[in-house]
Amino acid sequence: MSDELWSRAEIESPCVKLCTIHPETRLCLGCARSIDEIAAWGRMSAEERRAVMAELPGREPAPKDRRGGRKARLER
């Protein structure tokens, strides 16, 4: 796929083409945007996009702690 399709004269998209939505946080593992933000991105004003972009560095798209495994068995 050509990157020309992804380039725009407007504020850049945070998309890194790793589009997977985490089932618990409902955030994209690649860019940390919500499904609603991704869907609305093309209709957002430049100010709205800048606001989302400013929030992204502080978001955790997936929980850091491990689920299951030995630790979970020992805690039962």
N, CA, C, O and CB atoms as a CASP TS submission, in Angstrom:
PFRMAT TS
TARGET T0000
AUTHOR 0000-0000-0000
METHOD Language model
MODEL 1
PARENT N/A
ATOM      1  N   MET     1       0.841  -1.169   0.000  1.00  0.00           N
ATOM      2  CA  MET     1       0.000   0.000   0.000  1.00  0.00           C
ATOM      3  C   MET     1       0.891   1.238   0.000  1.00  0.00           C
ATOM      4  O   MET     1       1.875   1.307   0.736  1.00  0.00           O
ATOM      5  CB  MET     1      -0.959  -0.006   1.213  1.00  0.00           C
ATOM      6  N   SER     2       0.550   2.174  -0.798  1.00  0.00           N
ATOM      7  CA  SER     2       1.337   3.397  -0.919  1.00  0.00           C
ATOM      8  C   SER     2       1.059   4.348   0.238  1.00  0.00           C
ATOM      9  O   SER     2      -0.088   4.514   0.656  1.00  0.00           O
ATOM     10  CB  SER     2       1.043   4.089  -2.247  1.00  0.00           C
ATOM     11  N   ASP     3       2.118   4.971   0.752  1.00  0.00           N
ATOM     12  CA  ASP     3       1.939   5.950   1.823  1.00  0.00           C
ATOM     13  C   ASP     3       1.308   7.235   1.301  1.00  0.00           C
ATOM     14  O   ASP     3       0.871   8.068   2.095  1.00  0.00           O
ATOM     15  CB  ASP     3       3.277   6.259   2.488  1.00  0.00           C
ATOM     16  N   GLU     4       1.253   7.413  -0.018  1.00  0.00           N
ATOM     17  CA  GLU     4       0.610   8.594  -0.572  1.00  0.00           C
ATOM     18  C   GLU     4      -0.858   8.653  -0.172  1.00  0.00           C
ATOM     19  O   GLU     4      -1.405   9.742   0.003  1.00  0.00           O
ATOM     20  CB  GLU     4       0.743   8.609  -2.091  1.00  0.00           C
ATOM     21  N   LEU     5      -1.501   7.503  -0.026  1.00  0.00           N
ATOM     22  CA  LEU     5      -2.891   7.462   0.390  1.00  0.00           C
ATOM     23  C   LEU     5      -3.066   7.956   1.820  1.00  0.00           C
ATOM     24  O   LEU     5      -4.138   8.433   2.192  1.00  0.00           O
ATOM     25  CB  LEU     5      -3.431   6.057   0.258  1.00  0.00           C
ATOM     26  N   TRP     6      -2.014   7.841   2.614  1.00  0.00           N
ATOM     27  CA  TRP     6      -2.093   8.195   4.028  1.00  0.00           C
ATOM     28  C   TRP     6      -1.687   9.645   4.282  1.00  0.00           C
ATOM     29  O   TRP     6      -1.928  10.159   5.374  1.00  0.00           O
ATOM     30  CB  TRP     6      -1.215   7.267   4.845  1.00  0.00           C
ATOM     31  N   SER     7      -1.086  10.307   3.321  1.00  0.00           N
ATOM     32  CA  SER     7      -0.613  11.660   3.563  1.00  0.00           C
ATOM     33  C   SER     7      -1.718  12.668   3.256  1.00  0.00           C
ATOM     34  O   SER     7      -2.490  12.506   2.311  1.00  0.00           O
ATOM     35  CB  SER     7       0.638  11.956   2.716  1.00  0.00           C
ATOM     36  N   ARG     8      -1.770  13.711   4.084  1.00  0.00           N
ATOM     37  CA  ARG     8      -2.773  14.754   3.930  1.00  0.00           C
ATOM     38  C   ARG     8      -2.125  16.094   4.226  1.00  0.00           C
ATOM     39  O   ARG     8      -1.095  16.157   4.898  1.00  0.00           O
ATOM     40  CB  ARG     8      -3.993  14.507   4.859  1.00  0.00           C
ATOM     41  N   ALA     9      -2.717  17.149   3.731  1.00  0.00           N
ATOM     42  CA  ALA     9      -2.204  18.488   3.987  1.00  0.00           C
ATOM     43  C   ALA     9      -2.570  18.951   5.404  1.00  0.00           C
ATOM     44  O   ALA     9      -2.011  19.932   5.895  1.00  0.00           O
ATOM     45  CB  ALA     9      -2.751  19.478   2.942  1.00  0.00           C
ATOM     46  N   GLU    10      -3.482  18.267   6.049  1.00  0.00           N
ATOM     47  CA  GLU    10      -3.925  18.627   7.390  1.00  0.00           C
ATOM     48  C   GLU    10      -2.983  18.039   8.427  1.00  0.00           C
ATOM     49  O   GLU    10      -1.947  17.467   8.087  1.00  0.00           O
ATOM     50  CB  GLU    10      -5.363  18.145   7.638  1.00  0.00           C
ATOM     51  N   ILE    11      -3.354  18.185   9.702  1.00  0.00           N
ATOM     52  CA  ILE    11      -2.565  17.599  10.779  1.00  0.00           C
ATOM     53  C   ILE    11      -2.439  16.090  10.543  1.00  0.00           C
ATOM     54  O   ILE    11      -3.403  15.428  10.159  1.00  0.00           O
ATOM     55  CB  ILE    11      -3.212  17.894  12.168  1.00  0.00           C
ATOM     56  N   GLU    12      -1.266  15.575  10.773  1.00  0.00           N
ATOM     57  CA  GLU    12      -1.017  14.156  10.504  1.00  0.00           C
ATOM     58  C   GLU    12      -1.838  13.255  11.415  1.00  0.00           C
ATOM     59  O   GLU    12      -2.220  13.626  12.525  1.00  0.00           O
ATOM     60  CB  GLU    12       0.463  13.841  10.669  1.00  0.00           C
ATOM     61  N   SER    13      -2.087  12.083  10.912  1.00  0.00           N
ATOM     62  CA  SER    13      -2.767  11.064  11.702  1.00  0.00           C
ATOM     63  C   SER    13      -1.730  10.342  12.558  1.00  0.00           C
ATOM     64  O   SER    13      -0.601  10.142  12.108  1.00  0.00           O
ATOM     65  CB  SER    13      -3.538  10.060  10.785  1.00  0.00           C
ATOM     66  N   PRO    14      -2.082   9.949  13.774  1.00  0.00           N
ATOM     67  CA  PRO    14      -1.153   9.198  14.607  1.00  0.00           C
ATOM     68  C   PRO    14      -1.082   7.716  14.213  1.00  0.00           C
ATOM     69  O   PRO    14      -0.345   6.943  14.826  1.00  0.00           O
ATOM     70  CB  PRO    14      -1.555   9.324  16.065  1.00  0.00           C
ATOM     71  N   CYS    15      -1.839   7.332  13.202  1.00  0.00           N
ATOM     72  CA  CYS    15      -1.885   5.930  12.789  1.00  0.00           C
ATOM     73  C   CYS    15      -0.495   5.422  12.404  1.00  0.00           C
ATOM     74  O   CYS    15       0.231   6.068  11.649  1.00  0.00           O
ATOM     75  CB  CYS    15      -2.854   5.754  11.614  1.00  0.00           C
ATOM     76  N   VAL    16      -0.140   4.246  12.942  1.00  0.00           N
ATOM     77  CA  VAL    16       1.128   3.602  12.607  1.00  0.00           C
ATOM     78  C   VAL    16       0.882   2.292  11.867  1.00  0.00           C
ATOM     79  O   VAL    16       1.777   1.458  11.730  1.00  0.00           O
ATOM     80  CB  VAL    16       1.959   3.349  13.876  1.00  0.00           C
ATOM     81  N   LYS    17      -0.360   2.130  11.390  1.00  0.00           N
ATOM     82  CA  LYS    17      -0.769   0.960  10.612  1.00  0.00           C
ATOM     83  C   LYS    17      -0.643  -0.347  11.404  1.00  0.00           C
ATOM     84  O   LYS    17      -0.339  -1.399  10.842  1.00  0.00           O
ATOM     85  CB  LYS    17       0.063   0.870   9.345  1.00  0.00           C
ATOM     86  N   LEU    18      -0.880  -0.263  12.707  1.00  0.00           N
ATOM     87  CA  LEU    18      -0.934  -1.422  13.588  1.00  0.00           C
ATOM     88  C   LEU    18      -2.297  -1.358  14.272  1.00  0.00           C
ATOM     89  O   LEU    18      -2.405  -1.100  15.471  1.00  0.00           O
ATOM     90  CB  LEU    18       0.268  -1.436  14.642  1.00  0.00           C
ATOM     91  N   CYS    19      -3.318  -1.597  13.481  1.00  0.00           N
ATOM     92  CA  CYS    19      -4.693  -1.348  13.908  1.00  0.00           C
ATOM     93  C   CYS    19      -5.297  -2.566  14.595  1.00  0.00           C
ATOM     94  O   CYS    19      -5.831  -3.464  13.944  1.00  0.00           O
ATOM     95  CB  CYS    19      -5.550  -0.948  12.714  1.00  0.00           C
ATOM     96  N   THR    20      -5.203  -2.578  15.914  1.00  0.00           N
ATOM     97  CA  THR    20      -5.790  -3.632  16.732  1.00  0.00           C
ATOM     98  C   THR    20      -6.395  -2.972  17.959  1.00  0.00           C
ATOM     99  O   THR    20      -5.705  -2.260  18.689  1.00  0.00           O
ATOM    100  CB  THR    20      -4.728  -4.718  17.130  1.00  0.00           C
ATOM    101  N   ILE    21      -7.670  -3.203  18.188  1.00  0.00           N
ATOM    102  CA  ILE    21      -8.353  -2.600  19.328  1.00  0.00           C
ATOM    103  C   ILE    21      -8.293  -3.556  20.519  1.00  0.00           C
ATOM    104  O   ILE    21      -8.688  -4.717  20.414  1.00  0.00           O
ATOM    105  CB  ILE    21      -9.827  -2.253  18.973  1.00  0.00           C
ATOM    106  N   HIS    22      -7.794  -3.054  21.653  1.00  0.00           N
ATOM    107  CA  HIS    22      -7.717  -3.867  22.863  1.00  0.00           C
ATOM    108  C   HIS    22      -9.137  -4.072  23.395  1.00  0.00           C
ATOM    109  O   HIS    22      -9.894  -3.106  23.491  1.00  0.00           O
ATOM    110  CB  HIS    22      -6.798  -3.192  23.944  1.00  0.00           C
ATOM    111  N   PRO    23      -9.514  -5.299  23.741  1.00  0.00           N
ATOM    112  CA  PRO    23     -10.895  -5.572  24.141  1.00  0.00           C
ATOM    113  C   PRO    23     -11.323  -4.908  25.454  1.00  0.00           C
ATOM    114  O   PRO    23     -12.512  -4.657  25.647  1.00  0.00           O
ATOM    115  CB  PRO    23     -11.083  -7.044  24.260  1.00  0.00           C
ATOM    116  N   GLU    24     -10.399  -4.624  26.345  1.00  0.00           N
ATOM    117  CA  GLU    24     -10.764  -4.014  27.630  1.00  0.00           C
ATOM    118  C   GLU    24     -10.732  -2.491  27.568  1.00  0.00           C
ATOM    119  O   GLU    24     -11.687  -1.836  27.987  1.00  0.00           O
ATOM    120  CB  GLU    24      -9.825  -4.501  28.728  1.00  0.00           C
ATOM    121  N   THR    25      -9.656  -1.927  27.056  1.00  0.00           N
ATOM    122  CA  THR    25      -9.512  -0.469  27.043  1.00  0.00           C
ATOM    123  C   THR    25     -10.250   0.163  25.871  1.00  0.00           C
ATOM    124  O   THR    25     -10.568   1.351  25.912  1.00  0.00           O
ATOM    125  CB  THR    25      -8.040  -0.087  26.988  1.00  0.00           C
ATOM    126  N   ARG    26     -10.528  -0.618  24.825  1.00  0.00           N
ATOM    127  CA  ARG    26     -11.188  -0.146  23.604  1.00  0.00           C
ATOM    128  C   ARG    26     -10.347   0.910  22.886  1.00  0.00           C
ATOM    129  O   ARG    26     -10.878   1.757  22.168  1.00  0.00           O
ATOM    130  CB  ARG    26     -12.572   0.426  23.936  1.00  0.00           C
ATOM    131  N   LEU    27      -9.013   0.848  23.091  1.00  0.00           N
ATOM    132  CA  LEU    27      -8.081   1.749  22.419  1.00  0.00           C
ATOM    133  C   LEU    27      -7.241   0.955  21.423  1.00  0.00           C
ATOM    134  O   LEU    27      -6.973  -0.231  21.619  1.00  0.00           O
ATOM    135  CB  LEU    27      -7.173   2.478  23.448  1.00  0.00           C
ATOM    136  N   CYS    28      -6.831   1.631  20.354  1.00  0.00           N
ATOM    137  CA  CYS    28      -5.981   0.995  19.351  1.00  0.00           C
ATOM    138  C   CYS    28      -4.584   0.775  19.946  1.00  0.00           C
ATOM    139  O   CYS    28      -4.012   1.684  20.549  1.00  0.00           O
ATOM    140  CB  CYS    28      -5.905   1.863  18.052  1.00  0.00           C
ATOM    141  N   LEU    29      -4.043  -0.425  19.773  1.00  0.00           N
ATOM    142  CA  LEU    29      -2.712  -0.730  20.299  1.00  0.00           C
ATOM    143  C   LEU    29      -1.620   0.018  19.536  1.00  0.00           C
ATOM    144  O   LEU    29      -0.523   0.213  20.060  1.00  0.00           O
ATOM    145  CB  LEU    29      -2.452  -2.234  20.234  1.00  0.00           C
ATOM    146  N   GLY    30      -1.908   0.432  18.323  1.00  0.00           N
ATOM    147  CA  GLY    30      -0.919   1.163  17.528  1.00  0.00           C
ATOM    148  C   GLY    30      -0.861   2.645  17.838  1.00  0.00           C
ATOM    149  O   GLY    30       0.221   3.193  18.050  1.00  0.00           O
ATOM    150  N   CYS    31      -2.019   3.305  17.867  1.00  0.00           N
ATOM    151  CA  CYS    31      -2.032   4.767  18.005  1.00  0.00           C
ATOM    152  C   CYS    31      -2.679   5.260  19.292  1.00  0.00           C
ATOM    153  O   CYS    31      -2.592   6.452  19.587  1.00  0.00           O
ATOM    154  CB  CYS    31      -2.746   5.373  16.839  1.00  0.00           C
ATOM    155  N   ALA    32      -3.316   4.407  20.060  1.00  0.00           N
ATOM    156  CA  ALA    32      -3.963   4.715  21.340  1.00  0.00           C
ATOM    157  C   ALA    32      -5.244   5.531  21.199  1.00  0.00           C
ATOM    158  O   ALA    32      -5.753   6.047  22.194  1.00  0.00           O
ATOM    159  CB  ALA    32      -3.003   5.458  22.222  1.00  0.00           C
ATOM    160  N   ARG    33      -5.774   5.658  19.983  1.00  0.00           N
ATOM    161  CA  ARG    33      -7.056   6.349  19.823  1.00  0.00           C
ATOM    162  C   ARG    33      -8.198   5.373  20.083  1.00  0.00           C
ATOM    163  O   ARG    33      -8.046   4.160  19.936  1.00  0.00           O
ATOM    164  CB  ARG    33      -7.181   6.969  18.404  1.00  0.00           C
ATOM    165  N   SER    34      -9.353   5.930  20.475  1.00  0.00           N
ATOM    166  CA  SER    34     -10.548   5.112  20.653  1.00  0.00           C
ATOM    167  C   SER    34     -11.162   4.828  19.286  1.00  0.00           C
ATOM    168  O   SER    34     -10.815   5.465  18.291  1.00  0.00           O
ATOM    169  CB  SER    34     -11.576   5.817  21.590  1.00  0.00           C
ATOM    170  N   ILE    35     -12.071   3.872  19.252  1.00  0.00           N
ATOM    171  CA  ILE    35     -12.759   3.552  18.000  1.00  0.00           C
ATOM    172  C   ILE    35     -13.510   4.787  17.501  1.00  0.00           C
ATOM    173  O   ILE    35     -13.502   5.077  16.305  1.00  0.00           O
ATOM    174  CB  ILE    35     -13.736   2.355  18.194  1.00  0.00           C
ATOM    175  N   ASP    36     -14.154   5.507  18.404  1.00  0.00           N
ATOM    176  CA  ASP    36     -14.902   6.702  18.011  1.00  0.00           C
ATOM    177  C   ASP    36     -13.980   7.770  17.426  1.00  0.00           C
ATOM    178  O   ASP    36     -14.327   8.420  16.440  1.00  0.00           O
ATOM    179  CB  ASP    36     -15.663   7.269  19.211  1.00  0.00           C
ATOM    180  N   GLU    37     -12.807   7.952  18.032  1.00  0.00           N
ATOM    181  CA  GLU    37     -11.861   8.942  17.509  1.00  0.00           C
ATOM    182  C   GLU    37     -11.355   8.550  16.130  1.00  0.00           C
ATOM    183  O   GLU    37     -11.219   9.398  15.248  1.00  0.00           O
ATOM    184  CB  GLU    37     -10.681   9.110  18.466  1.00  0.00           C
ATOM    185  N   ILE    38     -11.077   7.266  15.943  1.00  0.00           N
ATOM    186  CA  ILE    38     -10.603   6.788  14.641  1.00  0.00           C
ATOM    187  C   ILE    38     -11.678   7.011  13.580  1.00  0.00           C
ATOM    188  O   ILE    38     -11.389   7.484  12.481  1.00  0.00           O
ATOM    189  CB  ILE    38     -10.216   5.287  14.712  1.00  0.00           C
ATOM    190  N   ALA    39     -12.923   6.665  13.920  1.00  0.00           N
ATOM    191  CA  ALA    39     -14.021   6.806  12.965  1.00  0.00           C
ATOM    192  C   ALA    39     -14.284   8.267  12.612  1.00  0.00           C
ATOM    193  O   ALA    39     -14.626   8.572  11.470  1.00  0.00           O
ATOM    194  CB  ALA    39     -15.285   6.176  13.526  1.00  0.00           C
ATOM    195  N   ALA    40     -14.130   9.162  13.566  1.00  0.00           N
ATOM    196  CA  ALA    40     -14.445  10.575  13.349  1.00  0.00           C
ATOM    197  C   ALA    40     -13.269  11.393  12.840  1.00  0.00           C
ATOM    198  O   ALA    40     -13.443  12.565  12.504  1.00  0.00           O
ATOM    199  CB  ALA    40     -14.944  11.176  14.621  1.00  0.00           C
ATOM    200  N   TRP    41     -12.086  10.816  12.773  1.00  0.00           N
ATOM    201  CA  TRP    41     -10.862  11.566  12.465  1.00  0.00           C
ATOM    202  C   TRP    41     -10.992  12.418  11.204  1.00  0.00           C
ATOM    203  O   TRP    41     -10.589  13.581  11.205  1.00  0.00           O
ATOM    204  CB  TRP    41      -9.697  10.609  12.309  1.00  0.00           C
ATOM    205  N   GLY    42     -11.535  11.873  10.154  1.00  0.00           N
ATOM    206  CA  GLY    42     -11.658  12.606   8.889  1.00  0.00           C
ATOM    207  C   GLY    42     -12.632  13.765   8.954  1.00  0.00           C
ATOM    208  O   GLY    42     -12.558  14.678   8.132  1.00  0.00           O
ATOM    209  N   ARG    43     -13.545  13.748   9.918  1.00  0.00           N
ATOM    210  CA  ARG    43     -14.530  14.819  10.066  1.00  0.00           C
ATOM    211  C   ARG    43     -14.153  15.825  11.151  1.00  0.00           C
ATOM    212  O   ARG    43     -14.808  16.857  11.297  1.00  0.00           O
ATOM    213  CB  ARG    43     -15.884  14.228  10.376  1.00  0.00           C
ATOM    214  N   MET    44     -13.100  15.527  11.911  1.00  0.00           N
ATOM    215  CA  MET    44     -12.702  16.418  13.001  1.00  0.00           C
ATOM    216  C   MET    44     -12.047  17.684  12.449  1.00  0.00           C
ATOM    217  O   MET    44     -11.416  17.679  11.392  1.00  0.00           O
ATOM    218  CB  MET    44     -11.741  15.696  13.965  1.00  0.00           C
ATOM    219  N   SER    45     -12.222  18.762  13.206  1.00  0.00           N
ATOM    220  CA  SER    45     -11.522  19.998  12.870  1.00  0.00           C
ATOM    221  C   SER    45     -10.044  19.833  13.264  1.00  0.00           C
ATOM    222  O   SER    45      -9.678  18.908  13.989  1.00  0.00           O
ATOM    223  CB  SER    45     -12.175  21.239  13.596  1.00  0.00           C
ATOM    224  N   ALA    46      -9.224  20.737  12.776  1.00  0.00           N
ATOM    225  CA  ALA    46      -7.798  20.696  13.125  1.00  0.00           C
ATOM    226  C   ALA    46      -7.620  20.833  14.633  1.00  0.00           C
ATOM    227  O   ALA    46      -6.739  20.196  15.211  1.00  0.00           O
ATOM    228  CB  ALA    46      -7.020  21.816  12.389  1.00  0.00           C
ATOM    229  N   GLU    47      -8.442  21.650  15.272  1.00  0.00           N
ATOM    230  CA  GLU    47      -8.345  21.846  16.720  1.00  0.00           C
ATOM    231  C   GLU    47      -8.707  20.562  17.469  1.00  0.00           C
ATOM    232  O   GLU    47      -8.053  20.204  18.448  1.00  0.00           O
ATOM    233  CB  GLU    47      -9.263  22.999  17.168  1.00  0.00           C
ATOM    234  N   GLU    48      -9.745  19.877  17.008  1.00  0.00           N
ATOM    235  CA  GLU    48     -10.134  18.620  17.644  1.00  0.00           C
ATOM    236  C   GLU    48      -9.035  17.572  17.497  1.00  0.00           C
ATOM    237  O   GLU    48      -8.748  16.835  18.440  1.00  0.00           O
ATOM    238  CB  GLU    48     -11.446  18.097  17.043  1.00  0.00           C
ATOM    239  N   ARG    49      -8.426  17.506  16.329  1.00  0.00           N
ATOM    240  CA  ARG    49      -7.331  16.548  16.115  1.00  0.00           C
ATOM    241  C   ARG    49      -6.140  16.879  17.002  1.00  0.00           C
ATOM    242  O   ARG    49      -5.529  15.984  17.586  1.00  0.00           O
ATOM    243  CB  ARG    49      -6.899  16.539  14.639  1.00  0.00           C
ATOM    244  N   ARG    50      -5.811  18.159  17.103  1.00  0.00           N
ATOM    245  CA  ARG    50      -4.693  18.553  17.966  1.00  0.00           C
ATOM    246  C   ARG    50      -4.958  18.163  19.415  1.00  0.00           C
ATOM    247  O   ARG    50      -4.047  17.731  20.121  1.00  0.00           O
ATOM    248  CB  ARG    50      -4.443  20.065  17.866  1.00  0.00           C
ATOM    249  N   ALA    51      -6.202  18.313  19.857  1.00  0.00           N
ATOM    250  CA  ALA    51      -6.554  17.944  21.238  1.00  0.00           C
ATOM    251  C   ALA    51      -6.368  16.445  21.460  1.00  0.00           C
ATOM    252  O   ALA    51      -5.829  16.036  22.488  1.00  0.00           O
ATOM    253  CB  ALA    51      -8.012  18.349  21.553  1.00  0.00           C
ATOM    254  N   VAL    52      -6.806  15.631  20.515  1.00  0.00           N
ATOM    255  CA  VAL    52      -6.624  14.178  20.630  1.00  0.00           C
ATOM    256  C   VAL    52      -5.139  13.847  20.612  1.00  0.00           C
ATOM    257  O   VAL    52      -4.670  13.056  21.430  1.00  0.00           O
ATOM    258  CB  VAL    52      -7.361  13.429  19.482  1.00  0.00           C
ATOM    259  N   MET    53      -4.398  14.446  19.690  1.00  0.00           N
ATOM    260  CA  MET    53      -2.957  14.178  19.586  1.00  0.00           C
ATOM    261  C   MET    53      -2.237  14.530  20.888  1.00  0.00           C
ATOM    262  O   MET    53      -1.300  13.837  21.284  1.00  0.00           O
ATOM    263  CB  MET    53      -2.345  14.973  18.413  1.00  0.00           C
ATOM    264  N   ALA    54      -2.665  15.596  21.552  1.00  0.00           N
ATOM    265  CA  ALA    54      -2.035  16.009  22.810  1.00  0.00           C
ATOM    266  C   ALA    54      -2.283  15.002  23.922  1.00  0.00           C
ATOM    267  O   ALA    54      -1.449  14.855  24.815  1.00  0.00           O
ATOM    268  CB  ALA    54      -2.548  17.377  23.234  1.00  0.00           C
ATOM    269  N   GLU    55      -3.419  14.305  23.883  1.00  0.00           N
ATOM    270  CA  GLU    55      -3.758  13.322  24.911  1.00  0.00           C
ATOM    271  C   GLU    55      -3.061  11.979  24.718  1.00  0.00           C
ATOM    272  O   GLU    55      -2.846  11.251  25.687  1.00  0.00           O
ATOM    273  CB  GLU    55      -5.241  13.110  24.936  1.00  0.00           C
ATOM    274  N   LEU    56      -2.711  11.648  23.497  1.00  0.00           N
ATOM    275  CA  LEU    56      -2.218  10.299  23.183  1.00  0.00           C
ATOM    276  C   LEU    56      -0.982   9.866  23.975  1.00  0.00           C
ATOM    277  O   LEU    56      -0.941   8.717  24.415  1.00  0.00           O
ATOM    278  CB  LEU    56      -1.905  10.220  21.730  1.00  0.00           C
ATOM    279  N   PRO    57       0.025  10.718  24.179  1.00  0.00           N
ATOM    280  CA  PRO    57       1.212  10.236  24.920  1.00  0.00           C
ATOM    281  C   PRO    57       0.913   9.737  26.325  1.00  0.00           C
ATOM    282  O   PRO    57       1.655   8.904  26.846  1.00  0.00           O
ATOM    283  CB  PRO    57       2.229  11.334  25.009  1.00  0.00           C
ATOM    284  N   GLY    58      -0.143  10.217  26.949  1.00  0.00           N
ATOM    285  CA  GLY    58      -0.476   9.793  28.304  1.00  0.00           C
ATOM    286  C   GLY    58      -1.379   8.573  28.379  1.00  0.00           C
ATOM    287  O   GLY    58      -1.669   8.086  29.472  1.00  0.00           O
ATOM    288  N   ARG    59      -1.822   8.080  27.246  1.00  0.00           N
ATOM    289  CA  ARG    59      -2.741   6.937  27.232  1.00  0.00           C
ATOM    290  C   ARG    59      -1.995   5.613  27.233  1.00  0.00           C
ATOM    291  O   ARG    59      -0.929   5.482  26.631  1.00  0.00           O
ATOM    292  CB  ARG    59      -3.656   7.009  26.019  1.00  0.00           C
ATOM    293  N   GLU    60      -2.567   4.644  27.911  1.00  0.00           N
ATOM    294  CA  GLU    60      -2.045   3.282  27.912  1.00  0.00           C
ATOM    295  C   GLU    60      -3.048   2.427  27.148  1.00  0.00           C
ATOM    296  O   GLU    60      -4.103   2.105  27.695  1.00  0.00           O
ATOM    297  CB  GLU    60      -1.813   2.739  29.383  1.00  0.00           C
ATOM    298  N   PRO    61      -2.762   2.048  25.908  1.00  0.00           N
ATOM    299  CA  PRO    61      -3.733   1.290  25.127  1.00  0.00           C
ATOM    300  C   PRO    61      -4.023  -0.104  25.664  1.00  0.00           C
ATOM    301  O   PRO    61      -5.084  -0.668  25.395  1.00  0.00           O
ATOM    302  CB  PRO    61      -3.256   1.178  23.733  1.00  0.00           C
ATOM    303  N   ALA    62      -3.087  -0.658  26.419  1.00  0.00           N
ATOM    304  CA  ALA    62      -3.291  -2.005  26.963  1.00  0.00           C
ATOM    305  C   ALA    62      -2.770  -2.042  28.395  1.00  0.00           C
ATOM    306  O   ALA    62      -1.776  -1.387  28.709  1.00  0.00           O
ATOM    307  CB  ALA    62      -2.576  -3.086  26.084  1.00  0.00           C
ATOM    308  N   PRO    63      -3.429  -2.799  29.261  1.00  0.00           N
ATOM    309  CA  PRO    63      -2.940  -2.939  30.641  1.00  0.00           C
ATOM    310  C   PRO    63      -1.517  -3.502  30.651  1.00  0.00           C
ATOM    311  O   PRO    63      -1.169  -4.358  29.837  1.00  0.00           O
ATOM    312  CB  PRO    63      -3.884  -3.856  31.464  1.00  0.00           C
ATOM    313  N   LYS    64      -0.714  -3.014  31.572  1.00  0.00           N
ATOM    314  CA  LYS    64       0.686  -3.454  31.652  1.00  0.00           C
ATOM    315  C   LYS    64       0.847  -4.746  32.437  1.00  0.00           C
ATOM    316  O   LYS    64       1.793  -5.502  32.212  1.00  0.00           O
ATOM    317  CB  LYS    64       1.536  -2.372  32.285  1.00  0.00           C
ATOM    318  N   ASP    65      -0.086  -5.002  33.369  1.00  0.00           N
ATOM    319  CA  ASP    65       0.060  -6.205  34.177  1.00  0.00           C
ATOM    320  C   ASP    65      -0.343  -7.441  33.381  1.00  0.00           C
ATOM    321  O   ASP    65      -1.150  -7.368  32.454  1.00  0.00           O
ATOM    322  CB  ASP    65      -0.780  -6.099  35.454  1.00  0.00           C
ATOM    323  N   ARG    66       0.227  -8.558  33.755  1.00  0.00           N
ATOM    324  CA  ARG    66      -0.062  -9.821  33.079  1.00  0.00           C
ATOM    325  C   ARG    66      -1.348 -10.400  33.609  1.00  0.00           C
ATOM    326  O   ARG    66      -1.691 -10.225  34.779  1.00  0.00           O
ATOM    327  CB  ARG    66       1.087 -10.821  33.257  1.00  0.00           C
ATOM    328  N   ARG    67      -2.054 -11.088  32.743  1.00  0.00           N
ATOM    329  CA  ARG    67      -3.264 -11.789  33.156  1.00  0.00           C
ATOM    330  C   ARG    67      -2.982 -13.276  33.126  1.00  0.00           C
ATOM    331  O   ARG    67      -2.322 -13.770  32.212  1.00  0.00           O
ATOM    332  CB  ARG    67      -4.474 -11.429  32.243  1.00  0.00           C
ATOM    333  N   GLY    68      -3.474 -13.983  34.113  1.00  0.00           N
ATOM    334  CA  GLY    68      -3.301 -15.430  34.119  1.00  0.00           C
ATOM    335  C   GLY    68      -1.878 -15.833  34.464  1.00  0.00           C
ATOM    336  O   GLY    68      -1.159 -15.092  35.134  1.00  0.00           O
ATOM    337  N   GLY    69      -1.485 -16.986  34.015  1.00  0.00           N
ATOM    338  CA  GLY    69      -0.138 -17.475  34.276  1.00  0.00           C
ATOM    339  C   GLY    69       0.038 -17.948  35.703  1.00  0.00           C
ATOM    340  O   GLY    69      -0.940 -18.123  36.430  1.00  0.00           O
ATOM    341  N   ARG    70       1.268 -18.153  36.103  1.00  0.00           N
ATOM    342  CA  ARG    70       1.602 -18.687  37.417  1.00  0.00           C
ATOM    343  C   ARG    70       1.108 -17.790  38.546  1.00  0.00           C
ATOM    344  O   ARG    70       0.546 -18.279  39.527  1.00  0.00           O
ATOM    345  CB  ARG    70       3.095 -18.877  37.531  1.00  0.00           C
ATOM    346  N   LYS    71       1.315 -16.480  38.414  1.00  0.00           N
ATOM    347  CA  LYS    71       0.919 -15.552  39.476  1.00  0.00           C
ATOM    348  C   LYS    71      -0.588 -15.666  39.752  1.00  0.00           C
ATOM    349  O   LYS    71      -0.989 -15.698  40.915  1.00  0.00           O
ATOM    350  CB  LYS    71       1.290 -14.094  39.090  1.00  0.00           C
ATOM    351  N   ALA    72      -1.413 -15.728  38.733  1.00  0.00           N
ATOM    352  CA  ALA    72      -2.849 -15.822  38.933  1.00  0.00           C
ATOM    353  C   ALA    72      -3.228 -17.135  39.616  1.00  0.00           C
ATOM    354  O   ALA    72      -4.139 -17.161  40.444  1.00  0.00           O
ATOM    355  CB  ALA    72      -3.574 -15.694  37.601  1.00  0.00           C
ATOM    356  N   ARG    73      -2.541 -18.220  39.277  1.00  0.00           N
ATOM    357  CA  ARG    73      -2.837 -19.501  39.910  1.00  0.00           C
ATOM    358  C   ARG    73      -2.464 -19.474  41.392  1.00  0.00           C
ATOM    359  O   ARG    73      -3.177 -20.041  42.220  1.00  0.00           O
ATOM    360  CB  ARG    73      -2.090 -20.636  39.194  1.00  0.00           C
ATOM    361  N   LEU    74      -1.351 -18.818  41.730  1.00  0.00           N
ATOM    362  CA  LEU    74      -0.909 -18.764  43.118  1.00  0.00           C
ATOM    363  C   LEU    74      -1.810 -17.886  43.973  1.00  0.00           C
ATOM    364  O   LEU    74      -1.922 -18.106  45.179  1.00  0.00           O
ATOM    365  CB  LEU    74       0.512 -18.258  43.190  1.00  0.00           C
ATOM    366  N   GLU    75      -2.456 -16.890  43.363  1.00  0.00           N
ATOM    367  CA  GLU    75      -3.313 -15.970  44.106  1.00  0.00           C
ATOM    368  C   GLU    75      -4.679 -16.563  44.432  1.00  0.00           C
ATOM    369  O   GLU    75      -5.416 -15.990  45.235  1.00  0.00           O
ATOM    370  CB  GLU    75      -3.492 -14.698  43.325  1.00  0.00           C
ATOM    371  N   ARG    76      -5.029 -17.675  43.839  1.00  0.00           N
ATOM    372  CA  ARG    76      -6.344 -18.291  44.107  1.00  0.00           C
ATOM    373  C   ARG    76      -6.459 -18.845  45.472  1.00  0.00           C
ATOM    374  O   ARG    76      -7.503 -19.389  45.832  1.00  0.00           O
ATOM    375  CB  ARG    76      -6.625 -19.371  43.137  1.00  0.00           C
TER
END
